[in-house]
Amino acid sequence: MSSDGHSLFWTGGGEYLRIDAWGPNSVRVRSRQMHEPIENLDWALLPVHEGEPATVTIDDDGCVATLVNGDISVRAKSHHNVYEGAGYEQFHCELSFYNADGKLLFEEKPIGGSLNLKARDFEGICGGDFSVTASFVAPVDEHLYGMGEYQQNVLDLKGSTFELTHRNSQASIPFVVSSQGYGFLWNNPSIGTATFSKNETVWRAQSAKQLDYWVTAGGTLRR
């Protein structure tokens, strides 16, 4: 783990992870395979303005770090697992997001298990890009709203799956507001899917150069 005062960096297992303070009470998470995240791909986000730096703390062994930006904080915990019988090592960094009161808003799915699950998964495709998946643990009683205009009669999006593409009958805007007290933008202009099931939330991009999302939190919907 390392920091420059307003960003947090982690590298392991060929992955480069970067967490930035990006606007008031907001953070941006980017991850890329074998290279540092690309700087000039802001897509739906406005350029960040220099202001008060976020507060970043890293423990003595460099395995746990916290970035605080106003009303939102991100906890990053690094893991290094050695599987001697299988003959390989595994590196991963798990992220969890909290509000100003220390309430857990949401967190990435834990790594591991017999299926070797990953919260941030990259599958190489022809042309050099990746099929990217981000998976999160979601509270059962969470309510979600947003996603643009779809031909459906559901207001609360919990339990729904959405195609991330524009058509004559739909305008896909991959942003949701949660009853937990946060907003989430999937910042990847790629065809994909968003699934909001009872026990997890999964975002997928069919073709992307990196994983990219933005999270904001505040005391009210206006902040």
Stockholm file with secondary structure:
# STOCKHOLM 1.0

chainA/1-223         MSSDGHSLFWTGGGEYLRIDAWGPNSVRVRSRQMHEPIENLDWALLPVHEGEPATVTIDDDGCVATLVNGDISVRAKSHHNVYEGAGYEQFHCELSFYNADGKLLFEEKPIGGSLNLKARDFEGICGGDFSVTASFVAPVDEHLYGMGEYQQNVLDLKGSTFELTHRNSQASIPFVVSSQGYGFLWNNPSIGTATFSKNETVWRAQSAKQLDYWVTAGGTLRR
#=GR chainA/1-223 SS CEECSSEEEEEETTEEEEEEECSTTEEEEEEEESSCCCTTCCTTSCCCCCCSCCEEEECTTSSEEEEEETTEEEEEEEEEEEETTTTEEEEEEEEEEEETTCCEEEEECCCBTTTTBCSEEEEECTTSCEEEEEEEECCTTCCEEEEEECSCCCSSCTTEEEEESCBTTBEEEEEEEETTTEEEEECCCSSEEEEECSSEEEEEEEEESSEEEEEEECSSTTC
#=GC SS_cons         CEECSSEEEEEETTEEEEEEECSTTEEEEEEEESSCCCTTCCTTSCCCCCCSCCEEEECTTSSEEEEEETTEEEEEEEEEEEETTTTEEEEEEEEEEEETTCCEEEEECCCBTTTTBCSEEEEECTTSCEEEEEEEECCTTCCEEEEEECSCCCSSCTTEEEEESCBTTBEEEEEEEETTTEEEEECCCSSEEEEECSSEEEEEEEEESSEEEEEEECSSTTC
//
